[in-house]
């Protein structure tokens, strides 16, 4: 994926975000504490408290292993972002403290006032610290969110085939709604079909539940298929399908997407599906469960993404969403698993009432896959 992640972040967001006084507005919007939230007394020795956590307590509070957090601290400590001094004489507060502040922000739903109090600093300082660590993570994001190389593409195809025998699958694509407060301007565009305000996060997930392409920030009212058409992935597929989808590979997507040469969606159940078509739909849905699992793990680990109750700065909300995806992949690479008994479920599939015109698109790739599964006896047909 390389530079495509940051291209979207810094170029496309200006179309939808209110860019006047963003940082100040973000800080001011996070200064209040609700009646149900605990007002934390400033803790001058909170780093000592963290160091005293058992490994189990550390995971409970930061939603990752201590070893993973230490890897982030060591790398951040040597980065240019940490070595540079802020304008106005703002001093560094320590690499460990800065990483812990960002991780606490991501793993919990505390207000910025609570975070500042917990780490014993002014709200403005806390926000500058978190902003700086976010920018650092974005600067290295292309190392962790990558479109598969040829060898990785081949590996993905093998792993997906081992799941339910669908051939040549390189990843699964879908969108998820990230809840936000109503924006100041053009809020109607962000009101989705589920009747809340949201930003769209489109992602492609590989067989190991890692994000290999992410596109975030489109208004919640947009249909998934339109979000796809506005993404760089769609343009790359149009410009060079062979390089983007090597080995004649493809994506699996739900019924919100039209069938193309490189994306297969299930058959629409209009009451007249054949037995073979119903079986393909089952295999298709069973394979795409990796996407639901990936998003469930993302939102369970980084609870900040469940609902942005304070922030109205859309640019920084998207940066935080992207950071969550980067941190998710880092945890996957470090084999830093999280209990999944209570995975947070994503939205239900889009119903057929939203799919006018999809079946008019070419279904030839899907038909070829269906015939392949019949020929290999994965799908049975009536004798």
N, C-alpha and C positions, 0 to 999 in steps of 0.2 A: 504494500500500500504506500509506503514511503511518505512523500510529502503531501499526499492527498488529504490526510487528516487535518493538518494545520492549514491547508489552503481553504478548507471550508470554514474553519474556526475564525480566521481573521478577515476573510473576504465576504462571505455570504451573510454573516450575522447582521451586518449593518442594515440589511433590507428590512428586518423585522423588529430590531431592538430600538428602544428609545435611548439614544446615545448621549444625551445631555446630562452631565453631572452623574455619571454612572457609579463611580466609586462612592461618592458622598451619599447618594441615594441608597446604595446597598447597605452602607454602614448605618445610616439613620433608620432604615427599615428593620434592622435586626436588633435594635436597642431595647425593645420591650420584652418583658417576660409575662407569659400568660398566668392566669390564676392557678392553673394546675401544675406549673413548673416550679421546681425548687430553685431558689435564689442562692447560689453557692457563695460562700465567704471566700475571699481571696486566699489562696494557698501558696505561701512562700516556699514551701518545700515539696511541691507536687512531684518534681522529678524524683526525689527520694522515695516518695510514695509509690511511683511507677516502678522504680528499681526493686522495691520490696514486694511487688506483686508476685504471686506464684504464676507459673506458666498458664494455669487454667484461668486465673483472674485476669491476666494480661489479655488472653483471647476473648474473654467475656467483654472487656471494655473496648478493645481495639479491633476485634473481629478478625485478627490474623495472629500468626505465631510471632513470638518475640524475635526469632531469627530472621524472619522476613522484614520486620521493621528495622532491624539492625543493618540489613543489606541496604535498605533505602537510606538510612542515616549515613553510612559510610560513603555511599556514592554522592549524596547531596553535599557532604562535607567538603568534597574536592571539586565541586561544580563552580562555574563562574557565577551562577546566580547567588550562591551563598557567600562567595568571596567579595562580591561587590557591596559597597556601602550605599544605603539609601540616601537620596537627596535630603538635605536638611539635617544631616548628622545622625540619622537613625542608626542605632548600633545593632549588631547581631546579638541574638539572645542564646545562641548555641544550636548546632545542627540537630541534636537529639530533640531539644525542646520544640524546634520548628516542625520537624517531622511528626512528632507526637501530637502537636496542635492540629495539623492537617488530618491525621488519621482519626483523632477524636471527633473532628468536625464531620468526617465522612461516615464514621461508624455509628454516630448518635444523632439525635434530633435536637440537641441543645441549642439555645439561642447563642448569638455571638457575644452577648453580655455574659452569659454563663461561662462560655469558653474563656473569655478574657479574665473573669474572676478566678476560674479554676487554675489558670496558668499565671495569675498574679501580674497582669499588665493591663494597660488602658485598651479600650475597645479599638481605637484607631491603630494602635500598635499591633493588636491581635489580627486585625484585618490585613494590615500590610504584610505580616508574616505569612498568613495563609495564602494570600494572593501570590507572594513570591514563590512558595513551594508549589502552588498550582502551575505557575508559569514554567517552573523547572520540569515538572512532570510532563507538561505538554511538549517541552523541547526534546524530550527523549521518547515521546510516545511512539514515534515511528519505529523504534527498535522492538516494541512489544506488540503493536497492532499492525500486522503485516499481511498483505495478500500472499498466498502460498507461493513459494518457489516451486520449480518443477518437481523436485524430490518430495517436498511437502504435499504438493497437489496429488502426486501418485499415492502417497501415504494416506491422505484423506479419502481418496477414492476406494482404497482397500478397506479402510476402517468402516466407511459408510456401507460398503457392500456387505461387510460381515454382519451388519445389524439386521437388515431385512432384504438383502440381495438386490436392491435397486442399483443399476450400474452407473458408473461415471459421475457420481455425486461429489462435488468439491466442498459444498457447504449448504446451510439452510438460512433463508432470509425471512425476516419479519420486522414489524414495528412494535414498539411499546410506548405507551403514553406515560410521561413523567408529569405528575400533578404540580401545578404552580398556582400562585395567587393570580387574580385577574390583572393583566397588564394595564398600565395607565392608558396606552393608546392602542386602538384597533383590537380591543379585547374580544370582539365577536369572533375574530379569526382563530382564537385559541380555545374556543368553547367547542368541545368535541361531542360525538354522538352518545357518549356515556354521561353527558351532562356535567362535566367539570372542565376547568381550564387546564390545558396541558401543552407540553412541547413533545414532538415526536422524536424518538430515538430509533432509527433504522439500523439494523446490524446484520452482518453475516457471521454465522457461528460455524466452527469446524467440528470435526468428530470428537475432539477433546474438550468441547464446551468453551473454547477460546474465541474471542472476537477477532475476526480477520479483516473486517471492514466496518466502519461506523460512520454514520451521517446523522447529525443531531441538530435540532433547533427549528425545524419546520413547525408551523402552527398546528395545534391538535385537530383542527377541523378538516385538514387535508386527508384525503383517502390514501391508503398505503401505496396504491399503484402510482398515484401522482407524486408522492414523496420519492419513490424510486426513480421516476423520470427526471426529477430535479437533482438527483445525486450524481456525483462524479463516477460512481460505479456504472451507471447506465450509459454515460457517455463513453467510458472506456470500452464497454462491451460493443457499442456501435462502431467505435473507431478501430478496434483491433480485437475481434472476438477470439482469434486463435491464441494470442498471447495472454489474454485475460482468462480464458477458459481452455487451458491446454488439455491434450488427450481427449478432446471432444467432451469435456466435462460440463457440468451444469449445476444450477442451484435448485433446491426444492423450496417452494413457497406455498402459503395457504391459498384458499380460493379467492382472496382479494386481488391476486395477481393474474395477469393474462399469460397464456402459454407463449413462449418464444423459443428460439433455438437454444437459449442458454438458461431458461427458467421453466420448470415444470410445476404446474399447480394441479390439484386433484380434479376429477370429473365433478361437475355440478350434479348434485342429487336431485333430479327433477321427477323422480318416481319411476323412471324407465331405464335405470342403469342395468347393464348386464352383470352377471355374477363376477366375471373377470374384472370389470371396471370397479365394482365394489371392493374386490380384493386388493386392487391396486391402491384405491383410496386408503384402505386400512394400512397397507405397507408404507405408503407415503406419510400418513399421520404418525405412525409409530416411529419412523425415522426422524421426523421433525421434532420429536420430543426433546432432542438435545438442545434445541433453541429455547424451549420453555424452561428446561433445567438451568441453562446458562443465565437467563434473565431472572429466574427465581433466586439463584445463588447471588447474583449481582445485587439485587434489592434486599436480600436478607443480610448480606454482609455489610453493605454500605447503605444504611437506613436513611441517610440524608436524601437519597433518591426516591424515597417513598412519597414524599410530599414537601415541596418547598413552601413552607407556611409563612416565611418572612420576606423572602427576596422578591424584588420586582425588577431587578437588573437582569434582563434576559441573556446578555452576553456572558455574564459570569455564571449564571445557572448552567449554560451550555458547557462552559469550561469545566465546571464541577462534574457534570455528567460524563464528559469525556475522561476526566481523571478517574472516575469510578471504573470505567471500562479498562483503562490502562492498569490500574491497581488490581483489578480482577485477573487480568492476564499475568501480571507479575506473580500473584498468588498461585495461579495454575502452574506456572513454570517452576515455582519453588515447592510444588506438591503440598501446598498449604491448603488443605481441604477444610471444609466447614460442614457441620452437621446439616443434613438435608431432610430431616424428618418433617420439618414444618416449612417447606419451601413456600415462598410467597408466589401465589399463582398470578399469571398475567391475565390480560383481558381474554374473554371468550372469542373464538374465531368469528370473523365477519360473516354475517348471514347472507344468504343468496340474494336477498332483496337489494343488497348494495352492489351487485355484480352485473348490472345491465351491460351487455356488449362483450363481456369477457369471453364467452364461448364462441364468439365470432372469430376470435383470433385463431391462428393456426395451432392445431393440436397434434401436428405430425410428430414432433419429438416425443410427446407423451404416448402416442400410438405405437411408436417404435419401441419404447420402453415396455409397454404393455405386451407387445408381441414377443419381445425378448424373454420376459418373465413366463409367458405361456410356453415358449419353446424349451425353456430350461426347467419346466415343471415346478417352478416356484408358485405359479398361479394355475389352478386347475379349472378346466372348462367342462361343462356337462357333456357326456358322451352321447 
